[in-house]
Amino acid sequence: MNTGRDEDALRWDGDDDPTLDVGTRAAAREAGAGSNRAVDPAAADDPAAEADDPAQPLALPDGFQAVGKDSAKVGHIEKDGTVVMPGDTAPMSSPMLITLGILAGVYLLFAIGWIIGGLRLQGTAQFLVSPIGYQVALWLAVAAPALWFVTAYVLTRGSKSWVRIVWLIAGLVVLVPWPFIMVGAVGTVAR
């Protein structure tokens, strides 16, 4: 009995449906193509048949390791069901994202501290430095926290998480807004 796809939900043929085969690309191709042809079991296990469809990624569950030709192209399946291919970076953990958010907030506060403290010292500092030189130095100091954060983040992409955190904390030590700490938001310079 040859029925159309519209009537498939109304009949039951048992477990011989090729779209129910799990783990073979040939079955996925046949199901994706919408054809009702049966999948040849020999073609489903043929590595040459799998290699002709680069759009379908190969993935193995945890604990399995691919060996042989093209084993570098085989990814693995995480516990949550996501497929991680070789070369892909794993998503950051929640504690790492929270830590980066807190550090980014502190860097933003440092930039604001450089603006406030630098503008409070403007009259006194221009006695020692030319006004143009002071403006250039002030805005470089304001941009320094953002530049350090972005540079440390980009340069430590392939590193361990703790290396990124160490570089970001080192930036916090180096870039403390001393004018704000010494003068404050409304204070005056002690003479």
trRosetta pair geometry for C-beta under 8 A, 3 or more apart (Angstrom, degrees):
i j d omega theta_ij theta_ji phi_ij phi_ji
2 36 7.8 130 -148 103 87 157
3 6 8.0 -112 158 61 96 69
3 7 4.2 -83 167 74 131 128
3 8 7.0 170 101 -67 114 55
3 11 6.6 125 33 7 155 145
4 7 5.7 90 61 14 71 95
4 8 7.8 -95 111 -32 46 83
5 8 5.4 -21 -157 -16 46 121
5 34 7.0 -36 -75 -167 152 95
5 36 7.7 -149 -72 -65 84 110
7 10 5.0 -57 -168 39 71 116
7 11 6.4 39 144 -6 91 109
8 11 6.7 -81 -150 45 31 90
13 16 5.8 -82 130 54 107 99
13 17 6.4 121 68 -59 114 87
14 17 7.9 175 85 -19 51 81
15 20 6.6 -107 -158 86 69 151
16 38 7.7 -31 164 -118 99 113
17 20 4.7 78 82 -3 99 109
18 21 5.7 -26 -165 -2 54 116
18 27 5.2 -153 167 -131 84 90
18 30 5.4 -22 121 96 133 145
18 31 7.0 -157 108 -59 85 87
18 37 7.6 -17 20 99 157 52
18 38 5.6 161 -50 -143 129 48
18 39 4.2 137 -145 -6 131 103
19 27 6.5 154 -113 174 28 95
19 30 7.1 -131 -77 98 70 95
19 31 3.8 106 -119 -102 95 118
20 27 7.9 -80 60 -178 30 138
21 24 5.3 -20 134 34 120 116
21 27 3.7 -144 70 -96 116 164
21 39 6.5 -85 14 46 155 150
21 44 7.0 -63 152 -140 154 152
22 27 7.8 -74 -55 81 15 149
24 27 4.5 82 78 7 104 103
24 28 7.0 -175 97 -6 56 85
24 39 7.2 126 107 158 142 155
24 44 4.1 -5 -160 -167 149 107
24 45 7.5 -61 -116 -64 119 51
25 28 5.4 -58 -150 41 40 112
25 29 6.0 42 152 -23 72 102
25 44 7.8 166 51 -148 58 66
25 49 7.4 175 77 121 110 88
25 50 4.8 118 30 -122 139 83
25 53 5.8 177 166 62 135 135
25 56 4.8 134 -131 107 115 160
26 29 5.7 -51 -147 34 32 111
26 30 6.3 30 154 -17 64 105
26 39 5.2 126 125 -154 110 121
26 40 7.4 -80 164 54 153 71
26 43 5.4 127 -116 118 158 95
26 44 4.2 -121 43 -102 133 68
26 49 5.9 9 -73 138 113 133
26 50 7.5 -81 -39 -76 82 72
27 30 5.7 -53 -145 38 32 109
27 31 6.1 29 155 -16 66 107
27 39 5.1 -58 -86 -53 72 166
27 44 6.3 31 -31 -120 89 123
28 31 5.7 -55 -143 40 31 108
28 32 5.9 28 157 -18 66 110
28 56 6.3 126 90 -119 141 140
29 32 5.7 -58 -142 41 28 108
29 33 6.1 26 158 -20 65 109
29 53 6.3 -130 -80 -82 127 162
29 56 7.5 -84 -61 -41 90 145
30 33 5.9 -56 -144 36 28 108
30 35 5.8 -82 -161 61 76 100
30 37 6.3 -116 -146 70 120 88
30 39 5.3 -132 -7 -76 156 101
31 34 7.8 40 172 -68 33 33
39 43 6.9 -129 180 71 77 107
39 44 5.5 63 151 -61 121 117
40 43 4.0 67 78 11 109 110
40 44 6.8 -178 88 -17 55 82
41 44 5.4 -51 -146 30 37 115
41 45 6.7 19 161 -6 67 105
42 45 6.4 -66 -152 44 30 98
42 46 6.4 45 148 -43 64 106
43 46 5.3 -44 -145 14 37 123
43 49 5.0 110 -175 -79 77 166
44 49 7.4 -78 -92 87 16 146
46 49 4.1 76 82 3 108 108
46 50 7.1 175 94 -8 60 82
47 50 5.5 -56 -150 39 41 111
47 51 6.1 42 153 -27 71 106
47 69 8.0 104 153 72 150 111
48 51 5.7 -51 -143 32 33 113
48 52 7.0 38 157 -28 61 100
49 52 6.3 -52 -159 20 32 111
50 53 6.8 -77 -166 40 39 95
50 56 7.6 -99 -160 83 78 124
50 58 7.3 67 164 -83 128 113
51 54 7.9 13 -178 -70 49 72
51 70 7.1 170 -110 -13 111 171
53 56 4.9 29 121 16 114 108
57 75 6.0 9 162 13 121 125
57 83 6.1 134 96 143 136 146
57 85 5.8 -90 -152 -86 139 119
58 66 7.5 75 130 -91 129 149
58 73 6.4 74 39 116 119 87
58 74 4.5 -58 106 -116 117 77
58 75 6.7 149 90 22 60 73
59 74 7.0 159 -97 -173 24 72
59 75 4.6 -28 -107 76 81 94
59 76 6.2 134 -163 -120 80 10
59 77 5.1 90 153 -54 120 86
59 83 4.4 -82 -95 -136 153 114
59 85 7.6 -84 -88 -83 93 70
60 64 4.1 -121 168 89 122 118
60 65 7.2 168 102 -83 159 14
60 66 6.0 -169 -24 -49 143 92
60 74 5.9 39 -13 160 107 117
60 75 7.3 179 21 92 69 44
60 76 5.3 -37 69 -110 77 69
60 77 6.8 -136 98 1 28 88
61 64 5.6 74 63 10 69 117
61 76 7.1 44 170 -163 9 80
61 77 5.0 -35 -106 49 52 116
62 76 6.2 81 -83 173 54 120
62 77 6.7 -100 -27 75 70 71
62 78 7.4 58 -55 -129 112 27
62 79 6.9 -4 -17 -65 144 73
64 76 7.5 169 65 -122 82 99
65 71 8.0 39 159 -173 73 125
66 71 3.9 175 122 -147 101 89
66 74 3.8 95 -29 55 161 152
67 71 5.4 -6 -131 -94 10 152
68 71 5.5 121 58 -47 51 112
70 73 4.8 -33 -179 25 86 119
70 74 7.3 98 131 -32 78 91
71 74 5.7 -45 -159 15 49 118
72 86 5.8 -100 174 64 66 174
73 85 7.9 -18 -173 -162 53 102
73 86 6.7 -111 -118 29 23 124
74 86 7.4 56 63 -23 38 113
75 83 5.3 84 104 174 141 89
75 84 5.4 -178 -171 90 115 44
75 85 3.9 -76 -75 -100 128 47
75 86 6.2 -142 -90 -21 69 63
75 88 7.4 19 -120 20 125 125
76 83 7.6 171 88 -151 26 61
76 84 5.9 -15 61 60 74 92
77 81 6.7 -19 -174 -143 104 32
77 82 7.4 157 -155 80 61 33
77 83 5.7 -35 -100 -98 68 67
77 84 7.8 158 -103 18 19 75
78 81 6.9 -37 73 32 78 20
78 82 4.8 3 36 58 120 83
78 83 7.6 -148 5 -79 82 18
78 84 6.0 73 -41 -15 103 112
84 88 5.2 -148 -164 79 73 127
84 90 6.2 -7 -125 -92 145 79
85 88 4.8 91 58 -13 72 121
89 157 7.3 -84 -86 171 161 92
89 158 8.0 -120 -97 -102 123 57
92 96 4.5 -119 -178 89 105 126
92 97 5.2 129 110 -57 122 86
92 100 7.5 -9 168 -2 161 140
92 161 7.6 120 -136 -105 93 120
93 96 4.7 93 57 8 80 105
93 97 7.1 -146 95 -6 41 87
93 161 7.8 -29 26 -87 107 161
94 97 5.6 -54 -146 37 33 111
94 98 6.3 32 157 -18 67 105
95 98 5.7 -54 -146 38 33 111
95 99 6.2 35 154 -20 66 106
96 99 5.6 -52 -145 37 32 112
96 100 6.3 32 155 -17 65 105
96 161 5.3 -87 -112 -145 129 137
97 100 5.8 -54 -146 38 30 110
97 101 6.3 34 153 -21 63 106
98 101 5.6 -54 -149 35 32 114
98 102 6.5 31 153 -18 65 103
99 102 5.8 -53 -148 35 31 109
99 103 6.3 27 155 -14 66 108
99 165 6.4 -24 148 -107 139 116
100 103 5.7 -56 -143 42 32 109
100 104 6.1 35 156 -22 66 106
100 153 7.8 80 -143 -108 120 115
100 164 8.0 -16 -90 134 104 127
100 168 7.8 -145 -118 -87 66 172
101 104 5.7 -53 -145 36 29 112
101 105 6.5 32 154 -20 62 104
102 105 5.7 -55 -153 34 32 113
102 106 6.6 31 150 -18 65 103
103 106 5.6 -51 -148 35 36 111
103 107 6.4 38 152 -19 66 103
103 149 7.3 160 132 -124 100 109
103 165 7.7 -157 -56 -132 153 70
103 168 4.9 26 -176 157 151 137
103 169 7.6 -88 -119 -68 124 62
103 172 7.3 -107 -146 -54 90 125
104 107 5.6 -52 -148 37 33 113
104 108 6.4 37 150 -21 64 103
104 149 6.3 98 -111 -159 71 147
105 108 5.5 -51 -150 34 33 113
105 109 6.5 34 151 -17 65 102
106 109 5.5 -51 -149 37 35 112
106 110 6.4 41 149 -23 65 101
106 172 6.1 3 127 -113 132 123
107 110 5.4 -48 -149 32 35 116
107 111 6.7 38 151 -20 64 99
107 145 4.3 163 -169 169 83 111
107 146 6.7 128 151 -78 118 46
107 148 7.3 -154 -132 72 125 101
107 149 4.7 42 -147 -58 172 134
107 168 7.9 -79 -54 -162 123 97
107 171 7.3 7 -100 119 110 124
107 172 7.4 -101 -77 -87 74 84
107 175 7.8 34 -129 89 78 145
108 111 5.7 -49 -152 32 34 112
108 112 6.6 32 150 -15 64 104
108 145 7.4 -175 -67 121 22 138
109 112 5.6 -53 -148 39 36 111
109 113 6.1 42 150 -23 66 105
110 113 5.4 -51 -145 36 33 116
110 114 6.5 36 153 -20 64 100
110 145 4.3 148 90 -89 118 149
110 172 7.2 -150 -59 -129 146 69
110 175 5.5 63 171 124 148 109
110 176 7.2 -103 -129 -122 113 28
110 177 5.4 171 -158 -30 67 106
111 114 5.8 -50 -151 33 32 111
111 115 6.7 34 149 -19 62 102
111 142 5.5 70 -160 -169 81 67
111 143 7.6 51 -127 -87 111 20
111 145 4.6 -125 -58 49 86 131
111 146 6.1 37 -79 -33 140 94
112 115 5.6 -51 -152 33 36 113
112 116 6.3 27 155 -12 69 106
113 116 6.0 -56 -141 42 31 104
113 117 5.7 19 165 -7 67 115
113 177 3.3 163 118 49 114 161
113 179 7.9 151 153 70 80 79
113 180 3.8 -105 -172 13 89 164
113 181 7.6 31 -176 -38 130 73
114 117 6.2 -57 -130 49 24 103
114 118 5.5 25 168 -20 62 118
114 138 7.5 153 158 -167 95 65
114 141 4.7 -165 -164 131 132 99
114 142 4.7 -173 103 -91 123 58
114 144 7.4 137 -77 40 168 104
114 145 7.3 -170 -6 -12 134 115
114 177 4.6 -130 -63 -117 63 114
114 179 7.1 83 -134 45 49 114
114 180 7.0 -85 -66 -23 28 118
115 118 6.1 -62 -139 40 18 108
115 119 6.3 12 163 -14 59 111
115 138 8.0 82 -116 172 48 101
115 142 5.4 61 -67 -112 80 120
116 119 6.2 -62 -147 38 24 105
116 120 6.4 24 155 -20 62 109
116 180 5.4 66 81 -105 101 109
116 185 5.5 -35 174 -114 137 75
117 120 5.6 -56 -147 35 32 113
117 121 6.5 17 159 -8 66 110
117 177 5.3 153 19 160 143 107
117 178 7.2 159 156 89 157 39
117 179 3.0 138 151 103 114 93
117 180 3.2 -104 -51 -53 122 63
117 181 7.3 -1 -99 7 147 51
117 182 7.5 88 -150 45 123 80
117 183 5.7 135 -140 49 82 112
117 184 7.9 84 -99 13 86 6
118 121 6.1 -65 -148 43 30 102
118 122 6.9 60 149 -61 62 84
118 138 4.3 131 171 -138 141 101
118 141 6.2 153 -76 77 140 135
118 142 7.0 -91 17 -56 153 97
118 179 5.5 110 -65 70 49 161
119 122 5.5 -15 -156 -26 39 120
119 138 7.6 89 -62 -157 59 141
120 179 6.7 161 60 160 102 108
120 180 7.7 115 25 -98 132 55
120 183 4.8 170 113 125 138 144
120 184 7.6 179 -152 77 176 45
120 185 7.4 -164 -63 -153 141 24
120 187 7.5 51 -178 65 147 66
121 124 5.3 -69 -163 54 67 107
121 125 4.8 61 140 -25 96 114
121 179 5.1 -96 -13 -146 136 125
121 183 6.2 -159 -60 -31 92 160
121 189 6.8 86 -113 -66 82 123
122 125 6.1 -60 -133 42 22 106
122 126 6.2 24 166 -24 61 109
122 134 6.7 118 -139 149 71 138
122 138 7.6 7 -94 -80 93 149
123 126 6.3 -57 -147 29 23 109
123 127 7.6 34 150 -27 55 97
124 127 6.0 -47 -171 14 39 115
124 128 7.8 13 145 0 64 103
124 189 5.3 38 -63 -1 166 157
125 128 5.9 -65 -162 43 47 101
125 129 5.7 -17 161 32 85 109
125 134 5.3 131 119 -126 116 129
126 129 6.4 -75 -116 68 35 69
126 130 7.6 4 -148 176 73 15
126 131 5.3 22 -133 -85 117 73
126 134 5.5 -74 -86 -15 74 161
129 133 4.8 -118 171 91 105 118
129 134 4.7 131 98 -64 118 91
129 137 7.3 -25 154 14 162 144
130 133 4.4 85 60 11 89 107
130 134 6.8 -157 89 -10 43 86
131 134 5.6 -55 -145 36 30 112
131 135 6.4 31 157 -20 65 104
132 135 5.8 -53 -149 34 32 110
132 136 6.5 31 153 -17 64 106
133 136 5.8 -54 -148 37 31 111
133 137 6.2 28 155 -15 65 109
134 137 5.8 -58 -146 41 30 109
134 138 6.1 34 155 -25 66 107
135 138 5.6 -51 -143 33 29 113
135 139 6.4 16 163 -8 64 107
136 139 6.5 -64 -148 42 25 99
136 140 6.3 25 155 -17 63 111
137 140 5.7 -57 -144 39 30 112
137 141 6.2 32 156 -20 64 107
138 141 5.8 -60 -153 36 28 110
138 142 6.4 27 150 -19 65 105
139 142 5.3 -44 -142 35 40 115
139 143 6.3 35 157 -14 66 105
140 143 5.8 -58 -144 43 31 105
140 144 6.4 53 151 -47 63 96
141 144 5.6 -32 -148 2 32 122
141 177 7.8 107 161 -119 113 82
142 145 7.9 -56 177 20 33 96
143 146 5.8 -66 -163 47 55 108
143 147 5.6 53 145 -25 84 112
144 147 5.6 -59 -140 41 30 112
144 148 6.1 31 163 -21 67 106
144 175 5.6 -176 120 -125 115 121
145 148 5.9 -55 -145 35 29 109
145 149 6.3 28 158 -19 64 107
145 171 7.3 118 -135 157 61 114
145 175 5.2 146 -84 152 79 152
146 149 5.8 -55 -147 36 30 111
146 150 6.3 23 159 -12 66 109
147 150 6.1 -59 -144 41 28 105
147 151 5.9 24 160 -17 65 114
148 151 5.9 -60 -142 42 26 109
148 152 6.0 23 162 -16 65 110
148 168 8.0 128 136 -126 98 55
148 171 4.0 147 153 -142 136 133
148 174 7.5 176 -119 73 156 121
148 175 6.1 -138 6 -39 157 145
149 152 6.2 -59 -144 39 23 106
149 153 6.2 22 157 -19 62 112
149 168 6.7 48 -120 -126 69 96
149 171 6.8 176 -67 117 57 163
150 153 5.7 -58 -146 38 28 112
150 154 6.1 20 160 -14 66 110
151 154 6.1 -59 -142 40 27 104
151 155 5.9 12 166 -8 65 116
152 155 6.3 -62 -134 45 24 102
152 156 6.0 -1 171 2 62 119
152 164 6.6 120 152 -154 94 68
152 167 4.1 176 -145 125 117 120
152 168 5.3 160 120 -72 153 68
152 171 6.0 -106 -33 -32 147 138
153 156 6.7 -77 -144 47 17 93
153 157 7.5 51 153 -66 56 77
153 164 6.8 54 -113 -152 49 115
153 168 7.8 51 -62 -77 75 112
154 157 6.2 -17 -166 -35 35 108
155 167 7.7 -133 78 173 110 171
156 159 4.3 -60 -161 37 78 125
156 163 5.4 -170 -146 109 123 101
156 164 4.0 165 115 -88 144 81
156 167 5.9 -174 -43 25 143 145
159 163 4.0 -77 150 69 133 142
159 164 6.2 156 81 -44 112 82
160 163 5.0 101 62 -2 78 102
160 164 7.7 -145 98 -2 46 85
161 164 5.7 -56 -158 35 40 112
161 165 6.4 36 149 -18 71 106
162 165 5.5 -53 -146 38 38 113
162 166 6.3 43 153 -24 68 102
163 166 5.7 -50 -148 32 31 112
163 167 6.6 27 155 -14 63 105
164 167 6.0 -59 -152 38 30 107
164 168 6.3 25 154 -16 65 109
165 168 5.7 -58 -146 40 32 109
165 169 6.2 28 157 -17 67 107
166 169 5.9 -57 -145 39 28 106
166 170 6.3 33 153 -22 64 106
167 170 5.5 -50 -145 34 32 115
167 171 6.6 38 152 -22 62 101
168 171 5.6 -49 -153 31 34 115
168 172 6.9 38 148 -21 62 99
169 172 5.4 -46 -154 29 40 115
169 173 6.8 40 149 -18 65 100
170 173 5.7 -53 -153 34 36 111
170 174 6.3 29 152 -15 68 109
171 174 5.7 -57 -140 41 33 107
171 175 5.6 3 170 3 70 120
172 175 6.5 -67 -126 50 21 93
172 176 7.3 56 164 -67 56 74
173 176 6.9 -22 -167 -33 28 103
176 181 6.7 2 158 -21 105 142
177 180 4.2 24 122 22 116 116
177 181 6.4 143 93 -18 68 89
178 181 5.4 -58 -139 41 37 110
178 182 5.8 27 166 -14 73 111
179 182 6.1 -61 -138 43 26 103
179 183 5.7 -13 176 17 66 117
180 183 6.7 -69 -124 56 19 84
180 184 6.7 61 -177 -107 55 20
180 185 7.3 22 -150 -64 89 61
181 184 7.7 15 -164 -67 13 57
182 189 7.8 28 131 -120 107 74
183 187 5.0 -172 176 79 55 104
183 188 7.1 -37 -150 -173 93 7
183 189 5.9 -33 -104 -78 107 67
184 187 3.8 77 48 3 113 115
